[in-house]
Amino acid sequence: MDELFNIFNPAWWMNENNNAPEIIDAIIFLLLLAPVAYLFVFTLASLSKQKHIYPPAPTTCKFLVLYCVRHNGHEVIGAIDYFFDTQLYPREMYDIVVAASELPEEELIALLEMPINIVVPDQEKSSKIYSIQQVMERYSPNEYDMVLIFNSDNRIMPSALELFNNAYYSGCDAIQAHRMTENLTTPVAVLNATSEEINNNIFRKGHTKLNFSAALIGSAIALDFNIFHKLAPKLSGNDLSKALEMALLRENIYIEYLEEVICYAKKEESYKEYGQKRTHWSSARWNSFFFSLTHLPEAFIKGNWDYCNKLFQWIIPSRFLLIVLILAAAFITTVINWPLSIKWYSLLLGYFLTLVLAMPGGEISRQFRYSIKSIPKHILHTLLNRFIKK
């Protein structure tokens, strides 16, 4: 156990008796300890039961509800019908617009028969960001108070607009709702749902409990219309959440998380679908990693701590990669010099404790217990998708 504490003593680093493997081991340990400690702190913060409850607003703001659709027009038709049928907010205080990309003619015709606006991007294959930019060009900056961004399969709770309105009136210009998985039908979907809820607890609830901005998730987002109208043309890339987070935090705009506003979405149900999404996610993460390395010093010097926190979040390894690295280090040190491995097993235990504390409850937790046996297969497919090029 002394090995664990010695590396925190400056005198240990000055000791000439330390050999190169010990120093390398200590450096790698500290590099991996930092992300585990980061996750643990925000996980503990997420355990707080205190909620941000905003008082009823005396006025009702006007919303533009924007659905981004690609390939799956039938889903957005059902989502819009559900929105119309269930929302408790005054109907005259919101409009719906659909950014319809790559839809077949019959689905476009079905959308044209609905009381909504449709914008077809002028590119045959357009990104989500480009589709949104095309929509925003058609509206003036003060035409609405807030814009809500949804994916085609999103179904949000009936009181959502009212709760967004209350938070907006209280000063929230950017809000992330609590997105949850609707289809707990396969082990893959359950594992994805569990992962997303862990992210909700750590990077959204935990962040806001410590007064940092919540992480965006790509949909179920509410934004001040005028602010977003200015930011939208500047967005770039293929990942809306990261581009939007970057733009908001550079402007020192805080992102609130409304845990009580539930938005249901569908998750990938097969390993093939998951692998495709994981490939896209990994590419975006690496881009964010290199961007963070170059911009973190500047943000630190300027004292933009919210932005610094976001950049550090993008630097730390993914949860999957983190556990692989810790396990590999524990195995190697056990074989080469087993006393060095004690701190690695301690770190592994702390990491597992963090994940257990961040686990969701309710139906997702019950389903997860039945899906644990599929985790090795899940990991194998992730590795194959990452290291084998088809």
C-alpha positions in Angstrom: 0.0 0.0 0.0 3.0 2.3 0.5 3.4 2.3 -3.3 0.1 4.0 -3.6 0.9 6.9 -1.4 4.6 7.3 -2.2 4.0 8.7 -5.6 2.1 11.7 -4.0 5.3 12.6 -2.1 7.6 15.0 -4.0 10.6 13.4 -2.3 9.8 10.1 -3.9 10.2 11.6 -7.4 13.6 13.0 -6.4 14.8 9.6 -5.1 17.6 8.4 -7.3 16.9 4.8 -6.3 13.7 4.7 -8.4 14.2 2.8 -11.6 12.6 3.7 -15.0 9.8 1.2 -14.8 8.6 2.5 -11.4 8.6 6.1 -12.7 6.8 5.2 -15.9 4.2 3.2 -13.9 3.7 6.1 -11.5 3.2 8.6 -14.4 0.7 6.3 -16.2 -1.1 5.7 -12.9 -1.5 9.5 -12.2 -2.8 10.0 -15.8 -5.5 7.4 -15.3 -6.2 8.4 -11.7 -7.3 11.9 -12.9 -10.2 10.8 -15.0 -11.4 8.2 -12.4 -11.3 10.9 -9.7 -13.1 13.3 -12.1 -15.9 10.8 -12.7 -16.1 9.9 -9.0 -16.5 13.5 -7.9 -19.4 14.2 -10.3 -21.0 10.9 -9.5 -21.1 11.8 -5.8 -22.6 15.2 -6.7 -25.3 13.5 -8.7 -26.5 11.6 -5.6 -27.9 14.8 -4.2 -31.7 14.7 -4.1 -32.0 18.5 -4.3 -33.7 19.6 -7.5 -33.7 22.9 -9.4 -37.4 23.7 -9.4 -38.3 26.9 -11.2 -41.4 28.9 -10.2 -44.4 29.2 -12.6 -43.7 31.9 -15.2 -46.3 34.7 -15.4 -46.0 34.8 -19.2 -45.9 32.2 -21.9 -43.1 32.3 -24.5 -43.4 31.2 -28.1 -41.6 28.0 -29.2 -40.4 26.8 -32.5 -40.3 23.0 -32.3 -37.7 21.6 -34.7 -37.6 18.0 -35.7 -34.5 16.7 -37.6 -35.4 13.8 -39.9 -33.2 11.6 -42.0 -34.5 8.3 -43.6 -37.2 7.7 -41.1 -40.2 9.9 -41.9 -42.7 7.5 -40.5 -41.3 7.9 -37.0 -41.5 11.7 -37.0 -45.2 11.6 -38.1 -46.0 9.5 -35.0 -43.8 11.8 -32.9 -45.5 15.0 -34.1 -49.0 13.4 -33.7 -48.0 12.5 -30.1 -46.8 16.0 -29.5 -50.0 17.6 -30.7 -52.2 15.2 -28.7 -50.4 15.4 -25.4 -48.8 18.8 -24.9 -50.6 20.9 -22.3 -49.1 24.2 -23.5 -51.3 26.6 -25.5 -51.4 25.5 -29.1 -51.1 29.0 -30.5 -47.8 29.5 -28.6 -45.8 26.9 -30.6 -45.1 26.0 -34.2 -43.5 22.8 -35.6 -41.0 22.7 -38.4 -39.4 19.6 -39.9 -35.9 19.5 -41.5 -36.7 16.7 -43.9 -33.6 15.2 -45.4 -33.4 12.2 -47.8 -37.1 11.3 -47.4 -39.1 9.3 -50.0 -41.9 11.1 -51.8 -44.7 9.3 -50.0 -43.4 10.3 -46.6 -43.0 14.0 -47.7 -46.5 14.0 -48.9 -47.7 12.7 -45.5 -45.8 15.4 -43.8 -47.3 18.1 -46.1 -50.8 17.1 -45.0 -49.9 18.0 -41.3 -50.2 21.5 -39.8 -46.5 22.0 -39.8 -43.7 23.7 -41.8 -41.3 21.6 -43.8 -37.8 22.6 -44.9 -35.9 20.4 -47.4 -32.2 21.1 -47.3 -30.7 22.1 -50.6 -28.1 19.4 -50.4 -29.0 15.8 -51.4 -27.1 14.4 -48.4 -26.8 16.9 -45.5 -25.6 16.7 -42.0 -27.9 17.4 -39.0 -26.1 20.8 -38.4 -26.6 21.8 -42.0 -30.3 20.9 -41.9 -30.7 23.0 -38.8 -28.9 25.9 -40.4 -31.2 25.7 -43.4 -34.2 25.9 -41.1 -32.9 28.9 -39.1 -32.3 30.9 -42.2 -36.0 31.0 -42.9 -36.8 32.8 -39.6 -36.0 36.2 -38.2 -34.1 36.4 -34.9 -37.1 37.7 -32.9 -39.8 35.5 -34.4 -39.8 33.1 -31.4 -38.6 33.1 -27.9 -37.1 29.5 -27.8 -36.3 26.7 -30.2 -36.6 23.0 -29.2 -34.5 20.5 -31.1 -35.7 16.9 -31.4 -34.8 13.8 -33.3 -37.5 12.1 -35.4 -38.3 9.5 -32.7 -38.4 11.7 -29.7 -41.6 11.8 -27.5 -41.5 14.3 -24.7 -43.7 14.5 -21.7 -46.9 16.6 -21.8 -45.8 19.3 -19.4 -42.4 19.8 -21.1 -43.1 23.2 -22.8 -44.5 24.6 -19.5 -41.4 23.5 -17.6 -39.1 24.9 -20.3 -41.1 28.1 -20.2 -40.6 28.4 -16.4 -36.9 27.8 -16.6 -36.5 30.2 -19.5 -38.4 33.0 -17.6 -36.0 32.4 -14.7 -33.0 33.1 -16.9 -32.0 29.7 -18.5 -31.0 30.3 -22.1 -29.8 26.7 -22.8 -31.5 23.6 -21.4 -30.9 19.9 -21.8 -33.9 17.7 -21.0 -33.6 14.2 -19.6 -33.5 11.8 -22.5 -34.4 8.2 -21.7 -34.6 5.0 -23.8 -38.0 3.9 -24.8 -37.3 0.5 -26.3 -35.8 -1.8 -23.7 -36.3 -4.8 -26.0 -32.9 -6.3 -26.5 -29.7 -6.7 -24.4 -27.9 -4.1 -26.7 -30.7 -1.5 -26.2 -30.7 -2.1 -22.4 -26.9 -1.7 -22.2 -27.1 1.4 -24.3 -29.9 2.7 -22.0 -27.8 2.0 -18.9 -24.8 3.8 -20.5 -26.9 6.8 -21.3 -28.3 7.1 -17.8 -24.8 6.9 -16.4 -23.9 9.8 -18.6 -27.1 11.6 -17.5 -26.1 11.2 -13.9 -22.4 12.1 -14.3 -22.2 14.7 -17.1 -25.6 16.4 -16.7 -26.9 16.0 -13.2 -23.5 15.8 -11.5 -22.2 18.8 -13.5 -25.1 21.1 -12.7 -25.0 20.1 -9.0 -21.5 21.6 -8.9 -22.5 24.6 -11.0 -21.0 23.4 -14.3 -22.9 23.3 -17.5 -24.7 20.0 -18.4 -23.4 18.1 -21.4 -25.7 18.1 -24.4 -26.9 14.9 -26.0 -28.0 16.0 -29.5 -31.7 16.3 -29.0 -34.3 17.4 -26.4 -32.5 20.7 -26.3 -34.2 24.1 -25.6 -32.4 27.3 -26.6 -33.0 31.0 -26.6 -34.1 31.6 -30.2 -32.2 34.8 -30.7 -28.9 33.4 -29.3 -29.3 30.2 -31.4 -30.1 32.2 -34.5 -26.7 33.9 -34.1 -24.8 30.8 -33.3 -26.3 28.4 -35.8 -24.4 29.8 -38.9 -21.1 29.3 -37.1 -21.6 25.6 -36.2 -19.6 23.1 -38.2 -18.9 19.4 -38.2 -21.1 16.3 -37.9 -21.7 16.3 -34.2 -24.4 18.8 -33.1 -24.0 18.4 -29.4 -20.2 19.0 -29.3 -20.4 21.9 -31.8 -23.2 23.5 -29.9 -21.5 23.0 -26.5 -18.4 24.6 -27.8 -20.3 27.7 -29.2 -22.3 28.2 -26.0 -19.5 27.8 -23.5 -17.2 30.1 -25.5 -20.0 32.7 -25.0 -20.2 31.8 -21.3 -23.8 30.6 -21.7 -24.7 28.1 -19.0 -26.4 24.9 -20.0 -29.1 23.8 -17.5 -30.3 20.2 -17.0 -34.0 19.6 -16.3 -34.0 16.0 -15.0 -37.8 16.1 -14.5 -38.4 16.8 -18.2 -38.4 13.3 -19.7 -37.9 12.8 -23.4 -38.1 9.2 -24.7 -35.9 8.1 -27.6 -35.1 4.8 -29.3 -31.7 3.2 -29.0 -29.9 0.8 -31.3 -31.2 -2.8 -30.9 -28.5 -4.7 -32.7 -24.8 -5.0 -32.5 -24.5 -3.8 -36.2 -26.4 -0.6 -35.5 -24.5 0.0 -32.3 -21.2 -0.5 -34.1 -22.1 2.0 -36.8 -23.0 4.6 -34.2 -19.9 3.8 -32.1 -17.7 4.4 -35.1 -19.3 7.8 -35.7 -19.0 8.6 -31.9 -15.4 7.6 -31.7 -14.5 9.8 -34.7 -16.2 12.8 -33.1 -14.5 12.0 -29.7 -11.0 11.9 -31.2 -11.6 15.2 -33.0 -12.8 16.7 -29.7 -9.7 15.2 -27.9 -7.2 17.0 -30.2 -9.2 20.2 -30.1 -9.3 20.1 -26.3 -5.5 19.7 -26.1 -4.9 22.8 -28.1 -7.6 25.0 -26.5 -7.5 24.0 -22.8 -4.4 26.2 -21.9 -6.1 29.3 -23.5 -9.4 28.6 -21.7 -7.5 28.1 -18.4 -5.6 31.4 -18.7 -8.9 33.3 -19.5 -10.5 31.7 -16.4 -13.5 30.2 -18.3 -13.8 27.3 -15.9 -17.0 26.0 -17.4 -15.3 25.7 -20.8 -12.2 24.2 -19.1 -14.3 21.5 -17.5 -15.9 20.6 -20.9 -12.5 20.5 -22.6 -11.1 18.2 -19.8 -14.2 16.0 -20.2 -13.4 15.5 -23.8 -9.7 14.7 -23.0 -10.4 11.8 -20.6 -10.7 8.3 -22.1 -14.1 6.8 -22.7 -15.4 4.5 -19.9 -14.7 1.4 -22.0 -11.2 2.5 -22.9 -10.5 3.5 -19.3 -11.4 0.1 -17.9 -9.3 -1.6 -20.6 -6.2 0.5 -19.8 -6.6 0.0 -16.0 -7.0 -3.8 -16.4 -4.0 -3.9 -18.8 -1.8 -2.0 -16.3 -2.9 -4.2 -13.4 -2.1 -7.4 -15.3 1.3 -6.2 -16.5 2.4 -4.9 -13.1 1.2 -8.2 -11.5 3.4 -10.2 -13.8 6.5 -7.8 -13.6 6.4 -6.5 -10.1 3.3 -7.4 -8.1 3.7 -4.7 -5.3 3.2 -2.1 -8.0 -0.2 -3.7 -9.0 -1.8 -2.9 -5.6 -2.6 0.6 -6.5 -3.9 -0.5 -9.9 -6.4 -2.9 -8.3 -7.4 -0.1 -5.8 -8.0 2.2 -8.8 -10.0 -0.5 -10.5 -12.1 -0.9 -7.4 -12.7 2.8 -7.1 -13.7 2.9 -10.8 -16.3 0.1 -10.4 -17.6 1.9 -7.3 -18.1 5.0 -9.4 -20.0 3.2 -12.0 -22.2 1.4 -9.5 -23.1 4.7 -7.8 -23.9 6.2 -11.2 -26.2 3.3 -12.2 -29.8 4.2 -13.0 -32.7 2.8 -11.0 -36.1 1.6 -12.0 -36.9 -0.5 -15.0 -33.6 0.1 -16.7 -31.8 -1.3 -13.6 -34.0 -4.4 -13.5 -33.5 -5.0 -17.2 -29.7 -4.4 -16.9 -29.4 -7.3 -14.4 -30.8 -9.6 -17.0 -28.5 -8.2 -19.7 -25.2 -8.5 -17.9 -24.4 -11.8 -19.5 -24.3 -10.1 -22.9 -21.5 -7.6 -21.8 -18.6 -9.9 -23.1 -20.3 -10.1 -26.5 -20.9 -6.4 -26.4 -17.2 -5.7 -25.6 -16.1 -8.1 -28.4 -18.2 -6.3 -31.0 -16.9 -2.9 -29.8 -13.3 -4.1 -30.2 -14.0 -5.6 -33.6 -15.6 -2.4 -34.9 -12.7 -0.3 -33.5 -9.7 -2.4 -34.7 -10.9 -4.3 -37.8 -11.6 -2.3 -41.0 -14.3 -3.8 -43.1 
